[in-house]
Amino acid sequence: MSRSSEMPQAFVSTDRIRSLFTEAMSQMYRTEVPQYGTLIELVAEVNAGCLENDPELRERLARAGELERIDVERHGAIRLGTADELFTIRRLFAVMGMQAVGYYDLSVAGVPVHSTCFRPIDEAALNVNPFRVFTSLLRLELIEDEGLRGEAEAILAKRRIYTPRAIALIERHEQNGGLTEAEVTEFVAEALETFRWHGEATVSAETYKRLHDAHRLIADVVSFKGPHINHLTPRTLDIDAVQARMPERGITPKAVIEGPPRRHCDILLRQTSFKALEETIIFAGDAAAVQGTHTARFGEIEQRGVALTAKGRALYDRLLASVRGEVQVGAGGAKAGAYDNELVERFKALPDSWDELRRQDLAFFRYSATSAGIAAAVNTLPDDPEALIAKGYLAFSPIVYEDFLPVSAAGIFQSNLGTDQQQNYATHSNRDAFEVALGASVQDELALYAERQAASLDAAMEALGLAGLQLKTVA
């Protein structure tokens, strides 16, 4: 049972709070980044065409309860500067029914952050509104210049990215177990202030330059009043079509789509984006106001496929690494065609069939007893799950991947920082430090998918009168 269903009627459900916040965030970002509205319109057109031309896809999404969520699906991204900021953002997102899922170390790809995804984990909550926020924490220890590192720490220590009223409402939620309708309206407005763009830098032009020279992302995190939302991302059903049509709308996409290649059976996550805005900023600390520009916020689109098991993910990672190790794609799009072609060729090693992905235990699926199976259950059914599937008594459909890919995230970051800058940080993943700052352990995304698959199978077998029957996979 989801938390929201256990709440007293006087409180607004976490699902509704999340939906209200998502809508408010979308409206704010549409105002701040005009091309975002154009992007939303394009994605809606492509999705409508896909559903009209592919009845099988429409039926699969409807059967999984995902059809209604396509047009409201968004993910955002923010970058935090301190452990205290991360600790409080966990509490803020908890008000919306979102938990930290997964740990991502982007330093291995030359980006000095580590991250998690805040999202709902209950399947019913995901189908109401799957809003997720990729949240990164700057790793100040990766700034090699000791003086600059100390200066950045001092700057970040002074800022307060949450309003006092937002903190008070978070505490009210924690103490009372929920918020009333009036409190929710206030909470959404106050929480939104954390994510708003501020054109006034908190540092001088000289300090900004030194931070920028260390790494553009460091300047983005340290130089402003708060962690402005960097992008909101609609979900498309055909990312290749959106990528091809973006120039028609005056939008220039990045050179390549991050993630796996185009397939009949989509896997994991594919992402593309358009170039970040160059926004005017006013620097602080100067005798006279000094104007400059800052590039950080951009538009992004995603296409989501089936979640892969540990076995499937290991194969995916190996295939992707083999391509990226041989074909490098520059910010200007050099070798983009060669990269795409090689990606398609290498990924032929990963089955492009739902049944093979399932039989080889490469992906997670949701199982359900069919009406024919339930009707036949009055007689003796075969105790072989494959026979049940073959007879149409047991159905399966892919479980959508709700999380992120570190290599793809780093690729998006690098592209929209406007650079191919790669730095080899002499460090290792530091999940323990991240979780200490978070004040909680991150959820294991693979375990969450496995639980959903197992629960669906148990329910299906129970409906067929075959409780306890398990599937077998092939090597």
C-alpha positions in Angstrom: 0.0 0.0 0.0 1.3 3.4 -0.9 1.9 6.0 1.8 -0.6 8.3 0.3 -3.5 5.8 0.7 -2.8 5.5 4.5 -3.1 9.3 5.1 -6.0 10.9 6.9 -8.5 12.6 4.7 -7.5 16.0 6.0 -4.1 15.6 4.3 -3.4 15.9 0.6 -1.8 12.8 -0.9 1.9 12.8 -1.8 0.9 11.9 -5.3 -1.2 15.1 -5.7 1.5 17.3 -4.1 4.0 15.8 -6.6 1.6 16.5 -9.5 0.9 20.1 -8.4 4.7 20.7 -8.0 5.4 19.2 -11.5 2.8 21.5 -13.1 4.1 24.5 -11.3 7.7 23.7 -12.3 6.7 23.1 -15.9 5.0 26.5 -16.1 7.9 28.3 -14.5 10.5 26.6 -16.8 8.3 27.4 -19.9 8.5 31.1 -19.0 12.2 31.0 -18.3 13.2 28.9 -21.3 10.8 29.7 -24.2 12.1 26.8 -26.4 10.9 24.4 -23.8 7.3 25.1 -24.8 8.2 24.5 -28.4 9.8 21.2 -27.4 6.7 20.1 -25.5 4.5 20.7 -28.5 6.8 18.8 -30.8 7.0 15.8 -28.5 3.2 15.8 -28.1 2.8 15.7 -31.9 5.3 12.8 -32.3 3.8 10.8 -29.5 0.3 11.2 -30.9 1.6 10.0 -34.3 3.3 7.0 -32.7 0.1 5.9 -30.8 -2.0 6.3 -33.9 0.3 4.3 -36.2 1.2 1.6 -33.7 -1.9 0.0 -32.1 0.3 -2.7 -30.5 2.3 0.0 -28.6 -0.9 1.8 -27.5 -2.3 -1.5 -26.2 0.9 -2.4 -24.4 1.1 1.0 -22.7 -2.6 0.9 -21.8 -2.3 -2.6 -20.4 0.6 -1.5 -18.2 -1.2 1.6 -16.9 1.3 3.9 -18.6 -0.7 5.4 -21.4 -2.2 8.2 -19.3 1.2 9.3 -17.8 3.0 9.9 -21.1 2.0 13.5 -21.5 2.7 14.4 -17.9 6.0 12.6 -17.6 9.0 14.9 -16.8 12.3 14.6 -15.2 14.4 17.5 -14.0 18.0 18.0 -12.9 19.6 20.1 -10.2 23.1 20.5 -8.9 23.7 21.1 -5.2 26.8 22.4 -3.5 26.8 21.2 0.1 25.9 18.2 2.3 23.3 20.2 4.1 21.6 21.2 0.8 21.4 17.5 -0.1 20.1 16.5 3.3 17.3 19.0 3.1 16.4 18.3 -0.5 15.8 14.7 0.5 13.3 15.9 3.1 11.7 18.3 0.6 11.1 15.6 -2.0 9.8 13.2 0.7 6.8 15.6 1.0 6.1 14.7 -2.6 6.5 10.9 -2.1 9.9 10.7 -3.7 12.9 8.7 -2.5 16.5 8.5 -3.4 17.1 5.7 -5.9 20.5 4.7 -7.2 24.0 6.2 -6.9 25.8 7.6 -9.9 29.5 8.6 -9.9 30.0 11.0 -12.8 33.6 11.8 -11.8 34.8 8.8 -13.8 33.5 10.7 -16.9 35.2 13.9 -16.0 32.3 15.6 -14.2 33.0 16.5 -10.6 29.7 15.3 -9.0 28.0 12.3 -7.7 24.3 11.9 -7.9 21.0 10.1 -7.2 17.5 10.1 -8.6 14.6 11.2 -6.4 11.4 9.5 -7.6 8.4 7.6 -6.4 9.0 3.9 -6.0 5.5 2.5 -5.6 4.1 1.3 -9.0 0.7 3.0 -8.4 2.4 6.3 -7.6 4.6 6.0 -10.7 1.5 5.6 -12.8 -0.1 8.7 -11.2 2.9 10.9 -11.8 6.5 9.5 -12.3 8.2 12.9 -11.8 11.9 12.3 -11.0 14.8 14.7 -10.3 18.4 13.8 -11.1 20.2 15.4 -8.2 23.9 16.0 -8.2 26.2 17.0 -5.3 29.4 18.9 -6.2 32.6 17.1 -5.1 34.6 20.0 -3.8 37.5 17.6 -2.9 38.0 17.3 -6.7 39.0 20.9 -7.1 42.8 20.6 -7.2 43.6 24.3 -6.4 43.5 24.2 -2.6 42.9 28.0 -2.4 40.0 27.9 -4.9 38.5 24.9 -3.1 38.5 26.8 0.2 37.0 29.8 -1.5 34.2 27.7 -3.0 33.5 26.1 0.3 33.2 29.5 2.0 30.9 30.9 -0.7 28.6 27.9 -0.5 28.5 27.9 3.3 26.9 31.4 3.2 24.0 30.7 0.9 20.5 29.5 1.9 18.7 27.8 -1.0 15.4 27.1 0.9 13.0 29.7 2.1 12.3 29.7 5.9 8.7 28.9 5.2 9.6 25.9 3.0 11.6 24.6 5.9 8.7 25.2 8.3 6.3 23.3 6.0 8.7 20.4 5.6 8.9 20.1 9.4 5.1 20.4 9.6 4.8 17.4 7.2 7.4 15.4 9.2 5.6 16.1 12.5 2.0 15.7 11.4 2.4 13.1 8.7 1.0 15.3 6.0 -0.1 18.7 4.8 -3.5 20.3 4.4 -4.7 21.7 1.1 -3.8 25.3 2.1 -0.4 24.2 3.3 0.2 22.3 0.1 -0.5 25.4 -2.0 1.9 27.4 0.1 4.5 24.5 0.0 4.5 24.3 -3.8 5.0 28.1 -4.1 7.8 28.1 -1.5 9.6 25.0 -2.8 9.6 26.4 -6.3 11.8 29.3 -5.2 14.7 26.9 -4.7 14.6 25.9 -8.4 14.1 29.4 -9.8 16.7 31.1 -12.1 18.5 34.1 -10.6 20.4 36.3 -13.0 22.6 37.8 -10.2 25.7 35.9 -9.4 26.9 35.8 -5.8 30.6 36.1 -6.9 32.7 38.6 -8.7 33.6 38.3 -12.4 37.1 37.4 -11.4 36.0 34.6 -9.0 33.6 33.3 -11.6 36.3 33.1 -14.2 38.6 31.1 -11.9 35.8 28.7 -11.0 34.9 28.4 -14.7 38.5 27.6 -15.6 38.5 24.8 -13.0 35.3 23.3 -14.6 32.2 25.0 -16.0 30.0 22.9 -13.8 31.8 24.1 -10.7 31.1 27.7 -11.7 27.4 26.8 -12.3 27.0 25.3 -8.8 29.0 27.8 -6.7 28.2 31.2 -8.4 24.5 31.5 -7.8 21.9 31.9 -5.1 20.4 28.4 -5.7 20.4 25.3 -7.8 18.3 26.6 -10.7 16.6 23.8 -12.5 18.9 22.9 -15.4 16.3 21.2 -17.6 12.9 19.5 -17.7 12.6 16.5 -19.9 9.4 15.2 -21.6 9.2 11.5 -22.6 8.9 10.7 -26.3 7.9 7.5 -27.9 10.2 8.1 -30.9 13.3 10.1 -30.0 14.8 9.7 -33.5 11.7 11.5 -35.0 12.0 14.3 -32.4 15.8 14.6 -33.1 15.2 14.9 -36.8 12.4 17.4 -36.5 13.9 19.7 -33.9 15.7 21.9 -36.6 12.3 22.5 -38.2 11.3 24.3 -35.0 14.5 26.3 -34.8 16.1 24.0 -32.2 19.6 22.6 -32.7 20.0 19.1 -31.2 23.2 17.6 -29.9 25.2 15.5 -32.4 24.3 12.0 -31.1 21.5 10.4 -29.0 23.0 9.1 -25.8 22.4 5.6 -24.7 21.5 2.5 -26.7 20.7 2.5 -30.5 17.2 2.5 -32.0 15.7 -0.9 -31.5 12.4 -2.7 -32.0 12.4 -3.5 -28.3 13.5 -0.4 -26.5 15.9 -0.8 -23.5 16.8 1.5 -20.7 17.0 5.2 -21.6 17.9 7.2 -24.7 18.4 11.0 -24.4 19.1 13.9 -26.6 19.1 17.7 -25.9 19.4 21.1 -27.5 22.1 23.7 -26.7 22.0 25.5 -23.5 20.9 29.1 -23.2 23.5 31.8 -22.9 21.9 33.9 -20.2 22.9 37.3 -19.0 24.2 37.6 -15.4 25.2 40.4 -13.2 28.4 39.8 -11.1 28.7 40.8 -7.5 31.4 42.6 -5.6 32.4 45.1 -8.3 32.5 48.9 -8.0 30.1 49.0 -10.9 27.8 46.3 -12.1 29.5 44.0 -14.6 27.4 42.0 -17.0 28.5 38.6 -18.3 26.9 35.5 -19.6 26.5 32.0 -18.2 25.6 28.8 -20.1 24.0 26.0 -18.1 20.3 25.4 -18.8 19.1 23.4 -21.8 16.3 21.3 -23.2 16.3 17.5 -23.1 14.1 14.7 -24.4 14.1 11.1 -23.4 12.8 7.8 -24.6 12.4 5.0 -22.0 12.5 1.3 -22.6 12.6 -1.9 -20.5 14.6 -2.1 -17.3 17.5 -4.5 -17.6 18.6 -7.1 -15.0 22.1 -7.2 -13.6 23.0 -9.7 -16.4 21.4 -7.5 -19.1 23.0 -4.3 -17.7 26.5 -5.9 -17.7 26.0 -6.8 -21.4 24.8 -3.3 -22.2 27.7 -1.6 -20.4 30.2 -3.9 -22.1 28.7 -3.2 -25.6 28.5 0.6 -25.0 32.1 0.8 -23.7 33.4 -1.1 -26.7 31.9 1.5 -29.1 32.8 4.6 -27.0 36.4 3.3 -26.7 36.8 3.2 -30.5 34.6 6.1 -31.9 34.8 9.5 -30.2 32.2 12.1 -31.0 33.2 15.7 -30.6 30.9 18.6 -29.6 30.6 19.6 -33.2 29.3 16.3 -34.3 32.4 14.8 -35.7 32.0 11.1 -36.5 28.4 11.1 -35.3 27.3 8.9 -38.2 30.2 6.5 -37.6 29.3 6.3 -33.9 25.6 5.6 -34.6 26.4 2.9 -37.2 28.9 1.2 -34.9 26.5 1.3 -32.0 23.8 -0.5 -34.0 26.3 -3.1 -35.2 27.6 -3.9 -31.7 24.2 -4.0 -30.1 23.1 -6.9 -32.3 24.7 -9.0 -29.6 21.8 -8.0 -27.3 18.5 -9.8 -28.3 15.9 -7.5 -29.9 12.9 -9.6 -28.9 10.8 -9.3 -25.8 10.6 -13.1 -25.4 14.3 -13.6 -25.7 15.1 -10.7 -23.3 12.7 -12.5 -20.9 13.9 -16.0 -21.4 17.6 -15.1 -21.1 16.9 -13.1 -17.9 18.2 -9.9 -19.5 15.2 -7.6 -18.6 12.4 -7.3 -16.1 8.8 -8.0 -17.0 5.4 -7.6 -15.4 3.3 -10.9 -15.5 -0.5 -11.2 -15.5 -3.0 -14.0 -15.7 -5.1 -13.6 -18.9 -8.9 -14.0 -18.9 -8.4 -17.2 -20.9 -6.0 -18.5 -18.2 -8.4 -17.7 -15.4 -11.3 -19.3 -17.3 -9.1 -22.4 -17.9 -8.0 -22.6 -14.2 -11.1 -24.5 -13.3 -9.4 -27.4 -15.0 -5.8 -28.6 -14.6 -3.3 -26.2 -16.0 0.2 -27.1 -17.0 2.8 -26.4 -14.3 5.3 -25.3 -16.9 5.3 -21.5 -17.1 6.5 -21.5 -20.7 3.5 -23.7 -21.6 1.2 -21.2 -19.8 2.7 -18.4 -21.9 2.5 -20.4 -25.1 -1.2 -21.2 -24.5 -2.0 -17.5 -23.8 -2.8 -18.1 -20.1 0.1 -16.0 -18.8 1.0 -12.6 -20.3 4.1 -10.5 -19.8 4.9 -6.9 -20.6 8.2 -4.9 -20.1 8.7 -2.9 -16.9 9.8 0.6 -17.8 13.2 1.8 -16.7 12.6 4.7 -14.3 16.2 5.6 -13.6 19.3 7.0 -15.3 22.6 6.0 -17.0 25.8 7.6 -15.7 27.6 7.6 -19.1 24.6 9.2 -20.8 24.2 11.7 -18.0 27.8 12.7 -18.3 27.5 13.0 -22.1 24.5 15.3 -21.7 26.4 17.4 -19.1 29.5 17.7 -21.3 27.5 18.5 -24.4 25.5 21.3 -22.7 28.5 22.7 -21.0 29.6 23.4 -24.6 32.9 21.6 -24.3 34.6 18.2 -24.7 36.6 19.0 -21.6 37.5 15.7 -20.0 39.3 15.7 -16.7 40.7 12.5 -15.1 40.0 13.0 -11.4 42.3 10.9 -9.3 39.6 9.5 -7.0 37.2 6.7 -6.5 33.5 6.5 -6.1 32.4 7.7 -2.7 28.9 6.4 -2.1 29.4 6.2 1.7 30.1 10.0 1.9 27.1 10.7 -0.4 24.8 8.7 1.8 26.1 10.3 5.0 25.4 13.7 3.4 22.0 12.5 2.3 21.1 11.2 5.7 19.8 7.9 4.3 20.8 5.0 2.1 19.9 5.1 -1.5 17.5 2.5 -2.8 18.8 -0.2 -5.1 17.0 0.2 -8.4 17.6 -3.4 -9.5 16.1 -4.7 -6.3 13.0 -2.5 -6.9 12.5 -3.9 -10.4 13.0 -7.5 -9.2 10.4 -7.0 -6.4 7.9 -5.6 -8.9 8.5 -8.6 -11.3 8.3 -11.1 -8.5 5.1 -9.6 -7.0 3.4 -9.6 -10.4 4.3 -13.2 -11.0 3.1 -14.3 -7.6 -0.2 -12.5 -8.2 -0.6 -14.1 -11.7 0.1 -17.6 -10.4 -2.3 -17.1 -7.5 -5.0 -16.1 -10.0 -4.3 -19.3 -12.0 -4.4 -21.5 -9.0 -0.7 -22.3 -9.3 0.8 -20.4 -6.3 4.5 -20.8 -5.9 5.2 -21.7 -9.5 8.4 -20.0 -10.7 9.8 -19.2 -14.1 12.9 -20.7 -15.5 15.4 -18.8 -17.6 17.9 -20.0 -20.2 21.6 -19.4 -19.9 
